[in-house]
């Protein structure tokens, strides 16, 4: 099966999963927000954010695991894959232990002055915090198994377990509505139990289906492999911690100056961003192994062709839903939620603007990781990541409005961060900046303008309602398709699209016969 066919098949599985889980999760969020109320929902978001800030530092080692497993898979060396898998397990157990220690040490200052939580809810917040620590540790230890699934491009299993997890969370949301216990503690503890179930199933599946999943650190111990993975993890750790400190740290700063209700608004905007960026994240999940394998060799022509096309489609997949959402944000949020916290609409719009910009360089970033020489990139990228937190604090300290939560992020993190990614992709992956501007930036900007032009025409000519939402979505879709045909697709991309359409038509005809 060709690379394009594999990516399309795997992406299709992920989109099917996304369609189901998005619907289920949206309804779950509605139930939880109505059940907990804006203040307790904000408490859960800020406590969960602190856990994420430290608990997901394993993303650093995860990138190392993806890269080294992809290299071993490309070489088709089973013993090397077993060595990398066991080295990854050792690293992640160590990271889990350090994370647990940091979270426990952070507990006292967080709940004694840093977090702005009502006194009567401190006890409940501590209960949620303690339960989520255990959940974070399990997620960290599971990373090598997630990497195995990615390297083998097994998106069908990943999709099925994702749907199962969403159903579990819906059950928790429904139970939360009817429970007579403290709803915040009840929801937090049960939410922390979900990874126990899903990660146990994943571990069992991987050990039964993949030969490299053998837990024998003593037998497959390789100091040089651990050393290389640790060095790579160290630099990706710098990028990850700077990103997470800013992303979650701004929530702590927002909480300190404005309280938990605005954290609820931020939590909802984060969920909207997560839902609408799922399209590109699904494609990333399907592509990461492909790009890593190409980057580990010297196939720079093929690598850059894949990275450039992916960068464009990452942004376009987000734009497809983001533009109509931005135009109709007040109506959609009121339709979705029974109570829309103050500033939610503005936060959502800024979040989506930022994520669209970031998606334009995500595949390039993966290719840089695949090459492996990331020291300079890590330093510059981390500076771009951490700066918005400093600027936001200064703005709030001097009486700035909540809107300054996102302005520094868009300017420094997204825009300047993208410049750093492109510069290093040119240096290490031989990326042509002219090709990138011509095939990514220009088409995305043109398509965005055409989508907004048609969407605004519908928006200003009709009164708010479901009909306007549907027509706005149709207008932006027409704008995207027309622009794609005229300027958005290269000749090679048009050829691939034609082949895909022909294959689909042929399969439909076979079924009819």
C-alpha positions in Angstrom: 0.0 0.0 0.0 1.4 3.5 -0.9 2.2 6.1 1.7 -0.7 8.3 0.5 -3.2 5.4 0.7 -2.0 4.5 4.2 -2.3 8.1 5.4 -5.8 8.4 3.9 -7.0 5.1 5.4 -5.6 5.9 8.9 -6.9 9.5 8.7 -10.3 8.2 7.8 -10.4 6.0 10.9 -9.3 9.0 13.0 -12.0 11.2 11.5 -14.7 8.7 12.1 -13.5 8.5 15.7 -13.4 12.3 15.9 -17.0 12.6 14.6 -18.3 10.3 17.3 -16.2 11.6 20.2 -16.7 15.3 19.4 -20.5 14.9 19.5 -20.3 12.8 22.8 -17.8 15.2 24.4 -19.7 18.3 23.5 -22.8 16.9 25.2 -20.7 15.7 28.1 -19.3 19.2 28.6 -22.8 20.7 28.5 -23.9 18.3 31.2 -20.8 18.9 33.4 -21.0 22.7 33.1 -24.7 22.7 34.0 -24.1 20.3 36.9 -20.9 21.9 38.4 -21.7 25.5 37.6 -19.2 28.0 36.2 -17.2 28.4 39.4 -16.6 24.6 40.1 -16.0 24.0 36.4 -13.4 26.7 36.6 -11.9 25.1 39.7 -11.6 21.7 37.8 -10.0 23.4 34.8 -7.4 25.3 36.9 -6.5 22.2 39.0 -6.5 20.0 35.9 -4.3 22.6 34.2 -1.7 22.4 36.9 -1.6 18.6 36.6 -1.3 18.9 32.8 1.5 21.4 33.1 3.7 18.9 35.1 2.1 15.6 34.1 2.5 16.0 30.4 6.2 16.8 30.5 6.4 13.2 29.2 5.8 14.7 25.8 9.5 15.4 25.7 10.4 11.7 26.1 7.5 10.8 23.8 9.0 12.6 20.9 12.3 10.8 21.5 10.4 7.4 21.6 8.6 8.2 18.3 11.9 9.1 16.6 14.0 6.2 17.8 11.2 3.6 17.2 10.6 5.0 13.8 14.3 4.7 12.9 14.4 1.1 14.2 11.2 0.3 12.3 12.7 1.8 9.1 15.7 -0.5 9.6 13.4 -3.5 10.3 15.6 -4.4 13.3 13.5 -6.3 15.9 16.2 -6.4 18.5 16.8 -2.7 18.2 13.1 -2.0 18.5 13.0 -4.1 21.7 16.0 -2.1 23.0 14.4 1.2 22.2 11.0 0.1 23.8 12.7 -0.9 27.0 14.8 2.2 27.2 11.7 4.2 26.7 9.9 2.4 29.5 12.8 3.1 31.9 12.8 6.8 30.9 9.0 7.1 31.4 9.0 5.3 34.7 11.7 7.8 35.9 9.7 10.7 34.5 6.5 9.5 36.2 8.3 9.3 39.6 9.8 12.8 39.2 6.4 14.1 38.1 4.6 12.6 41.1 7.2 14.1 43.4 6.9 17.6 41.8 3.1 17.5 41.9 3.1 16.5 45.6 5.7 19.2 46.5 3.6 21.8 44.5 0.4 20.9 46.3 1.1 23.0 49.4 2.0 26.4 47.8 -0.8 25.9 45.1 -3.5 25.6 47.7 -2.1 28.1 50.1 -1.9 31.4 48.2 -1.2 30.8 44.5 -4.6 29.5 43.3 -7.6 31.9 43.8 -10.2 29.4 44.9 -13.0 30.0 47.4 -12.1 28.8 50.9 -15.1 26.4 51.1 -14.0 24.7 47.8 -10.3 24.2 48.7 -11.0 20.7 50.2 -12.8 19.6 47.0 -10.1 21.0 44.8 -7.4 19.1 46.8 -9.4 15.9 46.3 -9.5 16.4 42.6 -5.8 17.3 42.5 -4.8 14.1 44.3 -6.9 11.8 42.1 -5.5 13.5 38.9 -1.9 12.9 40.0 -2.4 9.2 39.8 -4.1 9.6 36.4 -1.1 11.7 35.1 1.4 9.0 36.2 -0.5 6.3 34.3 -0.6 8.5 31.1 3.2 9.0 31.3 4.0 5.3 31.7 1.7 4.5 28.7 3.6 6.7 26.2 5.8 3.9 24.8 2.7 1.9 23.9 1.2 4.9 22.2 4.4 5.2 20.2 4.2 1.6 19.2 0.7 2.1 17.8 1.9 5.2 15.9 5.0 3.5 14.4 2.8 0.6 13.2 0.3 3.1 12.0 -2.5 1.3 13.8 -5.1 4.1 13.8 -8.1 1.7 13.8 -7.3 0.5 17.4 -6.5 4.1 18.5 -9.9 5.3 17.1 -11.8 2.5 18.8 -10.2 3.1 22.2 -10.9 6.9 21.7 -14.6 6.3 21.2 -14.7 3.9 24.2 -13.0 6.6 26.4 -15.5 9.3 25.2 -18.4 6.9 26.1 -16.9 6.4 29.6 -16.7 10.2 30.1 -20.3 10.6 29.0 -21.3 8.1 31.6 -19.4 10.0 34.2 -21.1 13.3 33.1 -24.6 11.7 33.4 -23.7 10.2 36.8 -22.5 13.6 37.9 -25.9 15.1 37.2 -27.7 12.6 39.5 -25.2 12.1 42.3 -25.9 13.4 45.8 -22.1 13.5 46.7 -20.0 16.6 46.2 -20.2 16.9 42.4 -16.7 18.3 41.9 -15.0 15.5 43.8 -17.2 12.9 42.2 -16.4 14.2 38.7 -12.7 14.6 39.4 -12.2 11.1 40.9 -14.1 9.3 38.2 -12.4 11.3 35.4 -9.1 10.1 36.9 -10.2 6.5 36.7 -10.8 6.6 33.0 -7.1 6.3 32.0 -6.7 3.2 34.3 -9.2 1.4 32.1 -8.1 2.6 28.7 -4.4 2.3 29.3 -4.7 -1.2 30.7 -6.5 -2.3 27.6 -3.9 -0.7 25.4 -1.0 -2.3 27.2 -2.7 -5.8 26.8 -3.3 -5.2 23.1 0.3 -4.1 22.3 1.8 -7.1 24.2 -0.4 -9.5 22.2 0.1 -8.0 18.8 3.7 -6.6 18.6 6.8 -8.6 19.1 8.9 -5.6 20.3 6.6 -5.2 23.4 8.7 -7.2 25.8 9.4 -5.9 29.2 12.9 -6.9 30.0 15.0 -3.8 30.9 18.0 -5.9 32.2 18.2 -8.1 29.0 17.8 -5.2 26.6 19.7 -2.6 28.5 21.8 -0.4 26.2 23.5 2.6 27.9 24.2 4.3 24.6 20.6 4.1 23.5 19.4 5.4 26.9 22.0 8.2 26.7 20.9 9.3 23.1 17.3 9.2 24.0 17.9 11.1 27.2 19.9 13.8 25.4 17.1 14.2 22.8 14.5 14.2 25.5 16.3 16.9 27.3 16.0 19.4 24.5 12.4 18.4 23.7 11.8 18.7 27.4 12.9 22.3 27.2 10.4 23.0 24.4 7.6 21.1 26.1 8.0 22.7 29.5 8.2 26.2 28.1 5.0 25.6 26.1 3.1 24.0 28.9 4.3 26.6 31.5 3.0 29.4 29.3 -0.2 27.6 28.2 -1.2 26.5 31.7 0.7 29.2 33.6 -1.4 31.9 31.9 -4.4 30.1 33.4 -2.9 30.5 36.9 -2.1 34.1 36.2 -5.6 34.7 34.9 -7.0 33.0 38.0 -4.8 35.1 40.3 -6.1 38.4 38.9 -9.6 37.6 37.8 -10.8 34.4 39.6 -12.3 31.1 38.6 -15.2 32.3 36.4 -12.7 33.5 33.8 -10.9 30.1 34.1 -14.2 28.6 33.1 -14.2 30.8 30.0 -10.6 29.8 29.3 -11.4 26.1 29.8 -14.3 26.3 27.3 -12.1 28.1 24.7 -9.4 25.4 25.2 -12.0 22.7 24.5 -13.2 24.5 21.4 -9.6 24.8 20.2 -9.1 21.1 20.9 -12.2 20.1 19.0 -11.5 22.2 15.9 -7.8 21.3 15.8 -8.6 17.6 16.1 -8.8 17.5 12.3 -5.2 18.4 11.9 -4.1 16.5 14.9 -5.7 13.3 13.4 -3.7 13.9 10.3 -0.6 14.5 12.4 -1.2 11.2 14.2 -1.4 9.4 10.8 1.7 11.3 9.4 4.1 11.4 12.3 5.6 8.0 11.6 5.9 8.7 7.9 7.7 12.0 8.4 9.9 10.6 11.1 11.0 7.7 8.9 11.8 10.0 6.0 13.6 12.5 8.2 15.8 9.7 9.7 17.3 9.2 6.2 18.3 11.7 3.6 15.1 11.8 1.6 14.9 15.6 1.8 13.0 16.1 -1.4 10.3 13.6 -0.4 10.4 14.8 3.2 9.8 18.5 2.3 7.1 17.7 -0.3 5.2 15.8 2.4 5.9 18.5 5.1 4.8 21.4 2.8 1.6 19.7 1.7 0.8 18.6 5.3 1.4 22.1 6.6 -1.1 23.5 4.2 -3.8 20.9 4.9 -3.2 21.1 8.7 -4.2 24.8 8.5 -7.0 24.2 6.1 -8.6 21.5 8.2 -8.7 23.8 11.1 -10.0 26.7 8.9 -12.9 24.7 7.6 -14.7 24.8 10.9 -12.9 27.7 12.6 -14.0 30.5 10.2 -17.8 29.8 10.5 -17.3 29.3 14.2 -15.6 32.7 14.6 -18.4 34.4 12.6 -21.2 32.7 14.6 -19.4 32.2 18.0 -22.1 33.8 20.2 -24.9 31.8 18.7 -23.0 28.5 18.7 -21.9 28.9 22.3 -25.4 29.8 23.5 -26.8 26.8 21.6 -24.1 24.5 23.1 -24.0 25.7 26.7 -26.8 26.5 29.1 -24.6 29.2 30.7 -21.8 31.0 28.7 -19.2 32.5 31.1 -18.1 36.1 30.5 -15.3 36.5 27.9 -15.8 33.1 26.4 -16.6 34.3 22.9 -13.5 36.6 22.8 -11.2 33.8 24.2 -12.5 31.3 21.6 -11.9 33.6 18.7 -8.3 34.4 19.8 -7.6 30.7 20.5 -8.7 29.7 17.0 -6.6 32.5 15.4 -3.6 31.3 17.3 -4.1 27.6 16.5 -4.5 28.2 12.8 -1.1 30.0 12.7 0.6 27.2 14.7 -0.8 24.4 12.5 1.0 25.9 9.4 4.3 24.7 10.7 3.5 21.6 12.8 4.7 19.1 10.1 7.9 21.1 9.7 8.5 20.8 13.4 8.1 17.0 13.2 10.6 16.9 10.4 13.1 18.8 12.6 12.6 16.3 15.4 13.1 13.5 12.9 16.5 14.8 11.9 17.5 14.9 15.5 19.9 17.9 15.8 17.6 20.1 17.8 19.7 21.9 20.4 19.6 25.4 18.8 16.0 24.9 17.7 15.0 24.0 21.3 16.6 27.1 22.7 15.0 29.5 20.3 11.6 27.8 20.3 11.5 27.8 24.1 12.2 31.5 24.2 9.3 32.1 21.9 7.1 29.8 24.1 7.9 31.3 27.5 7.8 35.0 26.6 4.0 35.4 26.4 3.6 34.4 30.0 5.9 37.2 31.1 4.2 39.8 28.9 0.7 38.6 30.1 1.7 39.0 33.7 3.1 42.5 33.2 -0.1 43.5 31.3 -2.4 42.1 34.1 -0.2 43.6 36.8 -0.7 47.1 35.2 -4.5 46.8 34.9 -4.8 45.2 31.5 -8.0 43.5 30.5 -8.4 39.7 30.1 -7.9 40.1 26.3 -4.1 40.3 27.0 -4.2 36.7 27.8 -3.9 35.9 24.1 -2.4 38.9 22.3 1.2 38.1 23.4 0.6 34.4 22.5 -0.5 35.3 19.0 2.4 37.7 18.3 5.3 35.9 20.0 4.3 32.2 20.4 2.5 31.7 17.1 4.0 34.3 14.6 7.6 34.5 15.9 7.6 30.8 16.8 6.6 29.9 13.2 9.6 31.9 11.9 11.9 29.9 14.1 10.4 26.6 12.9 10.7 27.6 9.2 14.3 28.8 9.7 15.5 25.6 11.2 13.6 23.5 8.7 15.5 25.3 6.0 18.8 24.7 7.9 18.4 21.0 8.7 15.8 19.7 6.2 16.8 21.8 3.1 13.4 23.4 3.1 12.9 26.0 0.3 11.3 29.1 1.9 10.1 30.2 -1.5 8.3 26.9 -1.9 6.8 27.2 1.6 5.5 30.7 1.0 4.1 29.8 -2.4 2.5 26.5 -1.4 1.5 27.1 2.2 1.3 30.8 3.3 -0.1 32.2 0.1 -2.9 29.6 -0.4 -3.9 29.7 3.3 -4.1 33.5 3.4 -6.1 33.6 0.1 -8.5 30.8 1.2 -9.0 32.5 4.6 -9.9 35.8 3.0 -12.3 34.2 0.5 -14.0 32.2 3.3 -14.4 35.3 5.5 -15.6 37.4 2.5 -18.5 35.1 1.7 -19.2 34.3 5.4 -19.5 37.9 6.4 -21.9 38.6 3.5 -24.3 36.0 4.9 -23.6 37.1 8.5 -24.6 40.8 7.9 -27.5 40.1 5.7 -29.5 37.8 8.1 -30.6 37.8 11.7 -29.1 35.3 14.1 -30.4 31.8 14.1 -29.9 28.2 12.9 -30.6 29.1 9.2 -27.9 31.8 9.2 -25.4 29.3 10.8 -26.1 26.7 8.2 -25.9 29.2 5.3 -22.7 30.7 6.8 -21.1 27.3 6.9 -22.2 26.6 3.3 -20.8 30.0 2.1 -17.4 29.5 3.8 -17.2 26.0 2.4 -17.9 27.2 -1.1 -15.2 29.9 -0.6 -12.7 27.3 0.5 -13.5 24.8 -2.4 -13.3 27.6 -5.0 -10.1 29.0 -3.7 -8.6 25.5 -3.4 -9.3 24.8 -7.1 -8.0 28.1 -8.3 -4.9 28.7 -6.2 -4.8 26.2 -3.3 -3.7 23.0 -4.9 -0.5 22.3 -6.7 -0.6 20.2 -9.9 0.7 17.1 -8.0 -2.0 17.6 -5.3 -4.7 17.8 -7.9 -3.4 14.6 -9.5 -3.5 12.8 -6.1 -7.1 14.1 -5.4 -8.2 13.0 -8.8 -6.8 9.5 -8.2 -8.5 9.3 -4.8 -11.9 10.3 -6.3 -11.5 7.7 -9.1 -10.7 5.0 -6.5 -13.7 5.9 -4.4 -16.0 5.8 -7.5 -14.6 2.5 -8.6 -15.2 1.0 -5.1 -18.8 2.3 -5.1 -19.4 0.7 -8.5 -18.0 -2.6 -7.3 -20.3 -2.5 -4.2 -23.3 -1.8 -6.5 -22.5 -4.8 -8.7 
